[in-house]
Amino acid sequence: MRADAQRNYDLIVRAAAEAIARDGAYASLEEIARAAGVGSATLHRHFPSRWSLLQAVFRTCVRNLAGRAEELLTEPDALAALTTWLREVTVYATTTRGLAVTLLNAPPEESETCGATLSAAGEKLLRRAVEQESVRADVAMADVMTLANAISLAAQPADATKAERLLTLALAGIRSHGR
């Protein structure tokens, strides 16, 4: 992709992420183009359908959250690192109204790839917390991700405070008995 085309692509994805956080998965494509500073034709050249734009926003988020998990691996307190990451995952999923629900209907290969990326990133944090004996050894990353997703859906419409409160309750259940 040429540099100017890549810049436009990035501007559109950033504007779309903000619009989805504010207005949900059916945010106006015209407003997204305007906020990105591009014309409607440019938006549609990069993203021929709303679905392709939603996928790009979701994939970008997944990459960002996976990168955040890597950053948190340097945190000395493994439970704090895991908790921080799960809060970020849950709040993102909660505040991007409609995106998670829309993407639940994604082709299995898309869902599986993004889910696998997030699970692999979170798995490293979880294993560290288990090794530090702050999380029970029988906790599986798939279960933790299911909890985070369920909380984000339960906290609709877009109530990040409620999502954080529910996550705090759920995280109490995964802690080892010693902590």
C-alpha positions, 0 to 999 in steps of 0.5 A, a space after each residue: 500500500 502506498 504511504 498516502 493510502 496507508 495513512 488514509 486507511 489508518 485514519 479511517 480505522 481510527 475514526 471508525 473505532 471512535 464512532 463505534 465507541 460512541 454510536 455503536 456498530 451502525 455508526 454513520 459511514 459518512 460521519 466516519 469518512 468526514 472525521 477521518 478527513 477523507 471522502 466517501 469514495 476513499 472510505 468505500 475503496 478501502 472498505 467496500 462494506 460496513 462488515 469489512 470496516 468492522 473487521 478492520 476495527 476489531 483486528 486493530 483492537 485485537 492487535 493492540 490488546 495483544 500488544 498490551 498483554 506483552 507490555 504487562 508481562 514486565 509488571 512484577 505483580 502478575 495478578 495486577 497485570 492480568 487484572 489490568 489486561 482483563 479490565 481493558 479487554 472488558 471495557 473495550 468490548 463493553 464500550 464498542 456497542 454492537 461490535 462484539 454482537 455483530 462479530 459474533 456472527 463472523 465467519 468462524 475463521 475470523 472469530 477463531 483467529 482473533 480469539 486465538 490471538 487474544 487467548 494466547 496473549 492473555 495465557 502468558 499473563 494467566 500462567 504468570 499469575 498461576 506461577 505466583 500462586 495468585 490465581 488458582 491452577 485450574 483456571 483456563 484462559 478460555 473460561 476467563 475470556 468467556 467471562 470477560 465477553 459475557 460481562 461485556 454483553 451483560 453491561 450493555 448498553 455501554 456501561 463500563 462502570 457496571 462491566 468493571 464491577 462485574 469483572 471485579 466480582 468474577 476475578 474474586 472467583 479465580 484467585 487462589 485461596 491464599 490471596 
